[in-house]
Amino acid sequence: MEQELAIEIEVAQEQTPAKLISQDEVLQAALKLFAQKGYYNTSLIDIKDAVGLKSTSGLYQFFKTKQAIALALHEQILDSFSISIDDIRRRNRKASEQLREVVDLLFKLTEEAPEIIQFLLFIKTSDFLPEPKPLFDIAAFNKLRRIIQVGIKEGEIKNIDALLAYNYFFGIIQHTLSMLLTDSLPPCKDNYQNQVWLVAWSTIAKK
């Protein structure tokens, strides 16, 4: 009787279908691991464990390498950010209004989805991209630079090189987000959002 029961259990286990996962589940698991451990310290086995697979072969239906996963994540996040910038530009006419919404978005993501900001701003693409694109070839960057160029043309922003203005403004934003992600800043009621906006905007605003 016991032997028959053992055989039945073994047969049932063999017939249990493999866990079904989606490509998005793989990407989300990898994103969290890359943000927590870094690209080099994350393995395919780590990603496999995070999505609950028994072996890495379950990942191969979507991605053949860890590099392919990171590349897909990079493109997905940048595409989503680029679309968000388009929406912001449609809703607002002035450069100051557009930049303020971009800052609000970055702070919101830092609070609600910190791994996205960690990956977007602070993980070196040279770690996983065989030929990293120059900043000028990234659509989201060009859209932000275009906002600044229009602001200069319309007299909202100082008449300085648009790339310098970009670095002045977003350098302050990026540094603050980095400090928030590493808990280098104490808790603040408005998460420093308003203060940082005022400081960053004052560096490029035409008086």
N, C-alpha and C positions, 0 to 999 in steps of 0.2 A: 504493500500500500504506500509506504513512504517512498519507495523507489519510483513508483508510478507518478506520485505527486511531484517529485523532483524533476522527472522527465517533462511533465506538463509545464512546470515553471520555466524550465530551460527553453522549451519550444516557444512559449509565450514571449520570453525575452528576445529570442531570435526574430520573432515576427513583429516586435515593437518597431514602428517606423522611426527613422532617424529624425531628430528635431529639425523642424523647418524654420529657417531664419531668412530675413530679408537683407538686401544690400544696405538699407538704411540702418538696420540694427548693427551691422558690422562697422559702418562708418561712425555711428554714435559711440560705440564701445571703444573704437580706436581713438576717437577724439578725446575722450576722457583720459585714456591711458597716456596719450601723447602729452596732454596738458599736465598730468600729474607726474609722470616719470621722465618725460622727454622722448624724443624720437628714437635715439640710439638705445635707450634703456628699455624700450618696449619691444617685445618679440611677437611673432605670429602666435606662439603658444599662449602668451598673455591675452591676446585678442580672442583667441579660441575659447579660453576659459571664461572670459568676460561675457561672451554671448551664450555660454553653456553648451558648447559643442564637445564631442568626445575626441575629435581629432582635427587637425588643421586642414584636412582634405575638404571639410565642409566649407571652408573659406574660399577654396580654389574655384568654386562655381562663379564667384564674383571677381576675385582678385588673385593674381598669381604670386604677388610679392607684397611685402610691407610697404615698399616704395610706391607701388601702385595705389595702395589704400591712402597713403599720405597725399599723393598727387590728386586723387579724386576728392579728398576732403578740402584741399587747398582751392581747387576749382569751384567746388560747391559753395564754400563760404564766400569767396570773392564774388561769385555770380550773384548770390543772395544780397550781399552788401551793395553791389552795383545797382541792383534793382531797387533797393531801398533808397539809394541816393537819387535815382530817377523820380521816385514817388515824392521825395522831399522837394526836389526842384520844381515839380509840377504844382505843389501846394503853395509854394512861397516864391515871391518875386525878388526880394532883396537878398543880397549875399549874406548879410548878417542873420536874416531869418533862416536861410538854408543851413548855414554853418551851425547855428544854435541847435537846429533839429538833429544835425549829424552828431553833435556832442551829446545831446540827450539820448540818442540811440546807442552810442558807445557806452555811456554810463549805465543805461538800462541793461545792455547785454552783459556788462561787467557784473552787475548784481544778479541777473537772472540766469545767465548762461556764461559764466566766467571762462569756461574751457574754450569757447569760441574766440573770445578776445585774446586769451593766452596763445591760441594757435595762430590767430590772424596777425597779431602784432609782435609776438615775442619768440616764436619758434623760427629758427633760421631756415629759409627755404633751400639754402645751399646744402642742408643736411640730407634732403631727399629729392631735390630736383636736379637732374643731370645737367641741365642748362637753364639756370634761373633766369626768368625774364627781367630785363631792366625795369625799374620803377615806372619809366615813361611808357612802357608797353602794357601796363595793367590798366584796364578800363576804369575801375573804381578810382584809382589815383588820378587819372586824367580828368574825370568828372569833378573831383574835388578841386583840382588845379584850375579847371574852367570856372568854377564858382568864384574863386579868388580873382581870376583874370577879369571877369565881368565886374566884380566889386571894385577893382582898380579903375576900370574904364568908366564906371558910373560914379566914381568919387567917394565911395564908401570906405575903401581901403587905400592905404598909403601907396604912392606911386613908386613902388620898389619891385624888384624882380619877383615874379609870381612864385618861383620855386623857393626863394628865401622866405616869402610871406607864409608859404605852406609850412616850411620847417619851423618858423617861429611859432606859428599857431598850434600846429599839431604836435610839435615837440613838447609843449607844456601839457597837452592833453595826454599824450602817450606816457610821459613820465609819471603823471598822477595816476593813471590807470595801473601802471606797473606797481606803484606803491600800494594801491588798494588791493591788488591781487596777492601781494606778498605780506599783507597786513602790517605794512610799515607806517600806515596812518591810523590814528585812533578813530573809533566810530564817530560819525558826525550825522546830525539829524537829516540833512539834505544830501548826505554822501559827497559833500564838497562840490557838487555839480554847479551850483550857481556861482560860487566863488571862483572856480577854475574857469568857467566861461568868461567872467569879467576880466580876469587876468590875461587869458589867451587872446580875447578880442582886443584888449587895450594895446597889445603889442603890434597889431596890424591896422587898427582902425584909424582913419584919417581924422585928425582933430578939427 
